[in-house]
C-alpha cells in the first residue's frame, strides 16, 4: 500500500558484521544476530523508539570507533537499512520475514542470541509491552521468545520453569517458533494501533 512493487535487494550485512567482530567495535556491543533480534523487537513493539535512544544500547557501555566518517556512515547506514528492511517486510510481506541467526559448525541455527536481542527491545519499553505480557494468550504467543531469550541477569516476566525436554524442543524448532511468534506479536500490536 503505497510501497514500490519492486522489492529492494536484501541489505548487505557484511560490513556491519565485520565491524561488530572487530576490535574497533566496543567490547559490549551486540553481535549481528542479537542486533537483528533487537531491531525486530523495536519494529514490532507497541511504541516507536527513536534511534537516538536505542542506538546507545547497540554499543553497550562504550562509544564505537570508526576508521573514517565514510566507515561510520556505512556501519550506521547498514543498521538503519536493516531496521527499515524488517519494517517493510513485516508491513508488506510478512511471510518473507527472515531473521539473521548464527549457525553452529553443523549449520544448525543458534536462536538464543537473536531472542535475547528481541527481549532487550521488550525490556526497553517493558511497561508498554504489558498489555501483551499480562495476558495468558500474550505470554503463550511470546513463550519461545521469553524462554529462548532468557538471560540470568534479567527478569523472565513470570514465565514458569519448563521441563528440559520442552526447552530442547524449542531450541531445535527455534527458527520456526521465533518467526511464528514475531508474526503473531506484530499482528497483535498492529490491531491495537488500528
N, C-alpha and C positions, 0 to 999 in steps of 0.2 A: 504494500500500500504506500504509494509514493516513492518506493525504492526502485532502483535500476533493475531491469530484467536481466542484465548481465551480471552474474556473480563475480565478485572480486577474487583474484587469485589468493590462495592462503598466505597469511603473514609468514615471512621468513624469520624464524626464531633463532637462527644460527648465531648472529652477532650478540643477541641478548644472552643466549645460553653460554657462549664463550666468555662474556663479561662476568656473568654471575659465578662462573667457575674460576675466575682469575683472581690474582692477588690484589687487584685494584678494587674489587668489589668488597664492601665491608664484610667482616667475618660473620656477622649475624644476619646477613641478608638472606632473603628467601632464595630457594633454588627454583628452577624453571617449573617443575611440577607443582610445588606449593603455591608459586605465584599464579599459575593458571587456575588453581582452585580458588585462590583468594579473589582474583578478578571475576571469576564466575559467581562467587558469593556476593560480590558487590553488585554485579549486573542483575541478579535475580532477587536481590533483597528488597525490603519494604521501603527504603528511603534512598534517595540519591546521596552519595557521599562524594564530596569534591576531591579531585586528585591531590590538591594541596594537603589534604588531611591524610589520605590513605597511602600516598607515595612514601611518606616517612616510615610507615610500617614495613614496606618492601625492603628497606635497607637495615632495619634493626636499629641499633643504638648509634651507629656512626654515619657520617656523610659519605656518599660514594665519591670516588676519584675517577676522573676520565682523562684520557690521553690528550684529547683536543676538544674544542667546542663541537666539532663535527661528530666526534665519537659519542659525546653526551647526547647530541640530537638523535643519533642512530639508536642508542640504547633506550632512551626515554621515549622516542618516537615508536619503537617497536612495542614497548609496554602499552602505550595508548592504542596502537593499531590492534594489538591482540584484544584489549578491552572492547574496542569497537567491533571487532570481528565476532566476539562472543555475543555482544548485544545484538548485532544484525542477525546472527544465526538464530538466537532464541526468539527474536522478534518476528523473523520472516520465514525461517525454515528449520524449526527446532529438531526435526528428525535427523538433521545432519550434524547435530552437536557432537563434537569430537574432542574430549578432554586430552590434555597432554600428560600422560603418565610416564614415570620412569619404567624401565624394564630390567628384570634380573638377567643374569648371563644366559638363561634358557629362553629368554624372550617373553616371560610372563610379566604382566603388568603389576607394578607396585603402586597401590592406590592410597596408602596411608598418608603420604606426604601431600598428595592432592587434597584429600579430605581434610587434613589438618589446616591447609591453606584456606579452604572453604570456611571452616569453623572460625578462623581468625577474622574473616569478614562478618560472620554472625556475631562474634563477641564484640566487635567494633560498634555494633548497634543492637546489643542484646535486648534492650527494652523494646525497641521497635519490632524485633522478631517474636516477642512474647505472644501475640495473638496466634501464631502458628505453634510455637513450642509449648504453650499452656493447654493445648487440647490433645486428647488421646490420638485423634486422627492425624494431627500435625506431627506429633512425636513419632508415630508409625511411619509417616511419609519421610521424616528426617532420619530414621533409625540408622540406615547404612552410613550416613554422613557423621552422625553423632558417635557411632561406635568406631568406625574406621579412622575418624579424625580426632579421637580422644588422645589427650596428652596428659601426663601425670601432674603437670603444674597448673591445670586449669579445670574449672567445673565441668561436669558431664551433663548438666541440665537434667538431673534426676533420671538418668537412664538406668534401669535396673541391670544388675550384672547378668550377662548372658553365659550360657554353657560354652565351654571351649569349642565344642564341635560346631556350634552355631557361628561363632566368630570365624573359625576356619572356613566355613562355607561362605561367609560374607567376603572373606579375603579372596577366595577362589573366584567368586562371582562378582567381585568388586566393580569392574568396569561397567557391567550391565546395570548393577544395582545403583551405582552412582548416577549414570545417565538417567535412569528412571526417576530417581529422587530429585535430580535437578529439574527435570521437565515438570514434575508434579509441583515442586516448590514455585517454579516460575509461573505456572498456571494459577496457583493459589494467590500469589501477590498480584498478578495481572487482573484477576477477577475482583480483588478487593480495591484495586486502584480504579477500575472501571465503575 
